[in-house]
């Protein structure tokens, strides 16, 4: 008679279809994250702390043109460009929330790259644990960074 405790349970691996779906999602996240970071690395950060997006042929910020104050995303492209150049202090000065988002984009690239290669559930693991509190904190950071940008903006003009 065989001892039922002597055999180990089969390895718990997700079905192949689940791994394919995870890899597809990861491939999309890798492509978007890498694309954003490569584009930012290609751009020359504006010395004014905003306006780097003009290199992409985009219009100047309407808030700056019409209201004389920066919008909540002013300086984010500049922060990404500084971050991809390794100038983290320049990224923080340009737009603190942009510096944080550049870091999170790099983290997403690494985690999604791992998920793409292994098929493991890495992205879901993190999103399950972040929850709504993460997004509330992120929103608060964006608002505080906008206030910083407004206060700092008078020195730019």
Secondary structure, DSSP 8 states (H G I E B T S, - for coil): ---TTTS--------HHHHHHHHHHHHHHHHHHHHHHHHHHHS---TTSS-GGGGGT----HIIIIISS--TTTTHHHHHHHHHTT-HHHHHHH-HHHHHHHHHHHHHHHHHHHHHHH---HHHHHHHHHHHHHHHHHHHHHHHHHHHHHHHHTTT-
